[in-house]
Amino acid sequence: MSARALVLDCDGVLAETERDGHLVAFNRAFEQVGLPFRWGTQEYGPMLRIGGGKERLGAYLADHPEFDLGDGAAIDALVAEVHARKTAVYVALIDSGDIPARPGVARLIGEALDAGWQVACASTSAPSSVEAVLRTVIGEEQRSRIAGVFAGDVVPAKKPAPDIYLLALDRLGRQPTDVLVVEDSQSGAAAAAAAGLAHLVTVSHYTAEDAFPAAGAVVSDLGDPGLPRVELRAGVDPRNADGFVDLEGIERVVGA
């Protein structure tokens, strides 16, 4: 088996962080600065089509001028303050250990690292948020073996633009044919496709009903020994005889 690169999104892939982490943190930050609104669980789902927390909040405020929160400069400053507070709350939530890893993530990362693969993370979230999730999901020792974390404002345009994945290719020194991306959202899958990368989608709470026409495979999760078989929803079957996704299954998706 050739040594490839495995590049994973963070939110929704490593853990169910959008609903149980980011949404909670946003609402606590809104309360801290005295904003007159809170986001509901259902309301938040469509917002995730906008990549990046600052961008998401900025778009929401632009759509709600009735809050009368000031001019452009004032809004920019408010968004920056809220996002900084939100990130701090979010990291504390993750460090508390109350948001468990999704099935199979730690196992597959460990298998890839032990096989000599490069493993990286590419996300629109703030770097500190991604690092907190990685530490929680795979531990400090495994984190030290990760080839790169590409996150936040490190690129001009966030997902669904391909910028973050093009940066990952460049920094990892890889050709697109050597890489498999794991995503959970339409915007993330679109970014991977636009970068010319094979991708596997593990649907999350907010993306279970979405379509992923360019994905090599769409599954319920990555799976682990002793858990129910992974559900194949579309594409190449990446499951092994025991019903979970392993490196041989990843190779089949890359080669499809």
RODO-2510 file (C-alpha; in nm, 4 decimals, decimal comma):
residues 256
     n   res          X          Y          Z
     1     m     0,0000     0,0000     0,0000
     2     s     0,1477     0,3347    -0,1017
     3     a     0,1949     0,6065     0,1586
     4     r    -0,0601     0,8755     0,0831
     5     a    -0,1902     1,1813     0,2633
     6     l    -0,5129     1,1814     0,4643
     7     v    -0,6561     1,5308     0,5158
     8     l    -0,9526     1,5686     0,7483
     9     d    -1,1922     1,8526     0,8093
    10     c    -1,2458     1,9287     1,1773
    11     d    -1,6037     2,0206     1,2664
    12     g    -1,8471     1,7382     1,2053
    13     v    -1,5660     1,5017     1,1039
    14     l    -1,3519     1,4715     1,4169
    15     a    -1,6448     1,5349     1,6517
    16     e    -2,0050     1,6570     1,6382
    17     t    -1,8848     2,0067     1,7196
    18     e    -2,1204     2,2277     1,5193
    19     r    -2,4335     2,1561     1,7225
    20     d    -2,2766     2,0730     2,0584
    21     g    -1,9804     2,3121     2,0488
    22     h    -1,9862     2,6060     1,8087
    23     l    -2,3588     2,6810     1,8433
    24     v    -2,3397     2,6707     2,2228
    25     a    -2,0289     2,8902     2,2205
    26     f    -2,1835     3,1475     1,9858
    27     n    -2,4895     3,1861     2,2062
    28     r    -2,2787     3,2247     2,5210
    29     a    -2,0685     3,4903     2,3451
    30     f    -2,3846     3,6735     2,2358
    31     e    -2,4939     3,6782     2,5993
    32     q    -2,1550     3,8029     2,7183
    33     v    -2,1626     4,1096     2,4930
    34     g    -2,5344     4,1766     2,5421
    35     l    -2,6575     4,0992     2,1911
    36     p    -3,0392     4,0737     2,1687
    37     f    -3,0594     3,7375     1,9901
    38     r    -2,9712     3,3709     2,0214
    39     w    -2,9434     3,1084     1,7468
    40     g    -3,1631     2,7993     1,7587
    41     t    -3,0523     2,4468     1,6694
    42     q    -3,2631     2,4318     1,3531
    43     e    -3,1868     2,7909     1,2557
    44     y    -2,8136     2,7247     1,2735
    45     g    -2,8122     2,4450     1,0159
    46     p    -2,8546     2,6594     0,7005
    47     m    -2,5970     2,9060     0,8350
    48     l    -2,3289     2,6402     0,8048
    49     r    -2,3295     2,6857     0,4282
    50     i    -2,1241     2,9994     0,5034
    51     g    -1,7696     2,8919     0,5824
    52     g    -1,6054     3,0564     0,8841
    53     g    -1,7535     3,1803     1,2100
    54     k    -1,6772     3,5480     1,1547
    55     e    -1,8219     3,5305     0,8060
    56     r    -2,1310     3,3502     0,9364
    57     l    -2,1971     3,6117     1,2027
    58     g    -2,1273     3,8981     0,9632
    59     a    -2,3766     3,7599     0,7115
    60     y    -2,6385     3,7182     0,9838
    61     l    -2,5998     4,0769     1,1023
    62     a    -2,6174     4,2044     0,7438
    63     d    -2,9480     4,0211     0,7063
    64     h    -3,0840     4,1750     1,0278
    65     p    -3,0381     4,5547     1,0125
    66     e    -3,3214     4,5898     1,2644
    67     f    -3,0688     4,5263     1,5435
    68     d    -2,9120     4,8658     1,4591
    69     l    -2,5639     4,7764     1,5812
    70     g    -2,3755     5,0532     1,4021
    71     d    -2,1966     5,1167     1,0754
    72     g    -1,9568     4,8915     0,8854
    73     a    -1,6552     4,9583     1,1055
    74     a    -1,8586     4,9081     1,4222
    75     i    -1,9996     4,5806     1,2894
    76     d    -1,6522     4,4571     1,1962
    77     a    -1,5252     4,5340     1,5463
    78     l    -1,8281     4,3652     1,7030
    79     v    -1,7853     4,0539     1,4914
    80     a    -1,4176     4,0322     1,5869
    81     e    -1,4960     4,0693     1,9581
    82     v    -1,7783     3,8168     1,9545
    83     h    -1,5728     3,5655     1,7598
    84     a    -1,2790     3,5952     1,9987
    85     r    -1,5095     3,5365     2,2964
    86     k    -1,6825     3,2523     2,1159
    87     t    -1,3489     3,0830     2,0401
    88     a    -1,2458     3,1005     2,4063
    89     v    -1,5780     2,9491     2,5157
    90     y    -1,5527     2,6817     2,2494
    91     v    -1,1999     2,5747     2,3467
    92     a    -1,3121     2,5459     2,7104
    93     l    -1,6067     2,3285     2,6023
    94     i    -1,3803     2,0984     2,4036
    95     d    -1,1206     2,0774     2,6810
    96     s    -1,3960     1,9732     2,9234
    97     g    -1,4243     1,6467     2,7322
    98     d    -1,8014     1,6707     2,6962
    99     i    -1,7937     1,6414     2,3150
   100     p    -1,6778     1,2902     2,2188
   101     a    -1,4934     1,1966     1,9015
   102     r    -1,6937     1,0559     1,6143
   103     p    -1,6623     0,6784     1,5634
   104     g    -1,3477     0,5612     1,3908
   105     v    -1,1673     0,8928     1,3659
   106     a    -0,8924     0,8263     1,6195
   107     r    -0,8512     0,4693     1,4934
   108     l    -0,8178     0,5679     1,1252
   109     i    -0,5753     0,8508     1,2019
   110     g    -0,3627     0,6125     1,4077
   111     e    -0,3663     0,3515     1,1311
   112     a    -0,2628     0,6106     0,8726
   113     l     0,0217     0,7453     1,0853
   114     d     0,1500     0,3967     1,1642
   115     a     0,1465     0,3132     0,7916
   116     g     0,3628     0,6152     0,7126
   117     w     0,0879     0,8328     0,5695
   118     q     0,0888     1,2073     0,6175
   119     v    -0,2136     1,3210     0,8162
   120     a    -0,3338     1,6807     0,8259
   121     c    -0,6373     1,8851     0,9182
   122     a    -0,7941     2,1561     0,6996
   123     s    -1,0711     2,3675     0,8479
   124     t    -1,2376     2,7069     0,8337
   125     s    -1,2386     2,7220     1,2146
   126     a    -0,9883     2,9199     1,4211
   127     p    -0,6562     2,7359     1,4685
   128     s    -0,6967     2,7252     1,8470
   129     s    -1,0382     2,5620     1,8056
   130     v    -0,9004     2,2965     1,5712
   131     e    -0,6052     2,2272     1,7993
   132     a    -0,8391     2,1799     2,0953
   133     v    -1,0442     1,9234     1,9039
   134     l    -0,7354     1,7391     1,7818
   135     r    -0,5917     1,7157     2,1337
   136     t    -0,9211     1,5792     2,2635
   137     v    -0,9786     1,3318     1,9812
   138     i    -0,6303     1,1850     1,9251
   139     g    -0,4215     1,2938     2,2240
   140     e    -0,0966     1,4839     2,2503
   141     e     0,1309     1,2040     2,1252
   142     q    -0,0645     1,1501     1,8049
   143     r    -0,1035     1,5255     1,7566
   144     s     0,2754     1,5561     1,7533
   145     r     0,2797     1,3288     1,4475
   146     i     0,0300     1,5345     1,2452
   147     a     0,1937     1,6867     0,9361
   148     g    -0,0025     2,0098     0,9364
   149     v    -0,3030     2,2040     1,0639
   150     f    -0,4372     2,4515     0,8093
   151     a    -0,7133     2,6595     0,9584
   152     g    -0,8916     2,9915     0,9973
   153     d    -0,7774     3,2973     0,8047
   154     v    -0,4633     3,1349     0,6611
   155     v    -0,6194     3,1538     0,3115
   156     p    -0,8079     3,4402     0,1390
   157     a    -1,1313     3,2478     0,0724
   158     k    -1,2899     2,9822     0,2902
   159     k    -1,4806     2,6706     0,1880
   160     p    -1,6487     2,6093    -0,0584
   161     a    -1,3493     2,7805    -0,2233
   162     p    -1,0651     2,5306    -0,2709
   163     d    -0,8000     2,7559    -0,1136
   164     i    -0,7479     2,5617     0,2099
   165     y    -0,6994     2,2340     0,0243
   166     l    -0,4697     2,3884    -0,2334
   167     l    -0,2620     2,5236     0,0552
   168     a    -0,2550     2,1787     0,2164
   169     l    -0,1359     2,0225    -0,1106
   170     d     0,1410     2,2792    -0,1377
   171     r     0,2575     2,2525     0,2237
   172     l     0,2449     1,8723     0,2244
   173     g     0,4239     1,8540    -0,1093
   174     r     0,1570     1,6288    -0,2560
   175     q    -0,0100     1,5738    -0,5906
   176     p    -0,3924     1,5555    -0,5864
   177     t    -0,3848     1,1864    -0,6812
   178     d    -0,2038     1,1062    -0,3550
   179     v    -0,4627     1,2596    -0,1225
   180     l    -0,7933     1,1565     0,0328
   181     v    -1,0041     1,4186     0,2093
   182     v    -1,2636     1,3360     0,4756
   183     e    -1,5455     1,5895     0,4913
   184     d    -1,8969     1,6120     0,6304
   185     s    -2,0566     1,9158     0,4604
   186     q    -2,1550     2,0324     0,1144
   187     s    -1,9250     2,3340     0,1357
   188     g    -1,6312     2,1195     0,2440
   189     a    -1,6957     1,8561    -0,0207
   190     a    -1,7248     2,1282    -0,2845
   191     a    -1,3906     2,2720    -0,1722
   192     a    -1,2225     1,9327    -0,1998
   193     a    -1,3755     1,8720    -0,5433
   194     a    -1,2672     2,2155    -0,6671
   195     a    -0,9113     2,1322    -0,5570
   196     g    -0,9264     1,8103    -0,7591
   197     l    -0,9184     1,5857    -0,4524
   198     a    -1,0892     1,2539    -0,3946
   199     h    -1,3090     1,2805    -0,0876
   200     l    -1,5106     1,0638     0,1434
   201     v    -1,8036     1,2162     0,3311
   202     t    -1,9063     1,1102     0,6814
   203     v    -2,2420     1,2804     0,7251
   204     s    -2,3005     1,4689     1,0498
   205     h    -2,6053     1,5994     1,2355
   206     y    -2,6619     1,8908     1,0005
   207     t    -2,5661     1,7172     0,6741
   208     a    -2,7407     1,3788     0,6897
   209     e    -2,9882     1,4707     0,4154
   210     d    -2,7487     1,6605     0,1878
   211     a    -2,6298     1,5470    -0,1547
   212     f    -2,2608     1,4991    -0,2384
   213     p    -2,2454     1,4308    -0,6129
   214     a    -1,8662     1,4412    -0,6456
   215     a    -1,7841     1,2312    -0,3363
   216     g    -1,6092     0,9004    -0,3903
   217     a    -1,8053     0,7577    -0,0995
   218     v    -2,0688     0,8791     0,1459
   219     v    -2,0985     0,6935     0,4766
   220     s    -2,2721     0,7354     0,8094
   221     d    -1,9389     0,7400     0,9965
   222     l    -1,5981     0,5711     0,9876
   223     g    -1,6926     0,2989     1,2335
   224     d    -1,5040     0,1012     1,4951
   225     p    -1,4771    -0,2651     1,5926
   226     g    -1,7727    -0,3653     1,8085
   227     l    -2,0005    -0,0903     1,6769
   228     p    -2,2830    -0,1380     1,4238
   229     r    -2,1723    -0,1636     1,0617
   230     v    -2,1094     0,1657     0,8857
   231     e    -2,3955     0,2579     0,6531
   232     l    -2,2895     0,3115     0,2905
   233     r    -2,5056     0,5868     0,1407
   234     a    -2,3399     0,6390    -0,1966
   235     g    -2,0287     0,5641    -0,4000
   236     v    -1,7469     0,3148    -0,3603
   237     d    -1,7751     0,0833    -0,0619
   238     p    -1,4836     0,1693     0,1734
   239     r    -1,5871    -0,0810     0,4425
   240     n    -1,3916    -0,3909     0,5367
   241     a    -1,5382    -0,7297     0,6240
   242     d    -1,6094    -0,6096     0,9778
   243     g    -1,8109    -0,3130     0,8511
   244     f    -1,5842    -0,0167     0,9220
   245     v    -1,3620     0,2075     0,7074
   246     d    -0,9908     0,1260     0,7014
   247     l    -0,6904     0,2289     0,4908
   248     e    -0,7640    -0,0285     0,2214
   249     g    -1,1090     0,1233     0,1893
   250     i    -0,9557     0,4692     0,1640
   251     e    -0,7321     0,3410    -0,1176
   252     r    -1,0410     0,2236    -0,3057
   253     v    -1,1976     0,5692    -0,2804
   254     v    -0,8795     0,7408    -0,4026
   255     g    -0,8558     0,5011    -0,6958
   256     a    -1,2208     0,5263    -0,7986
***
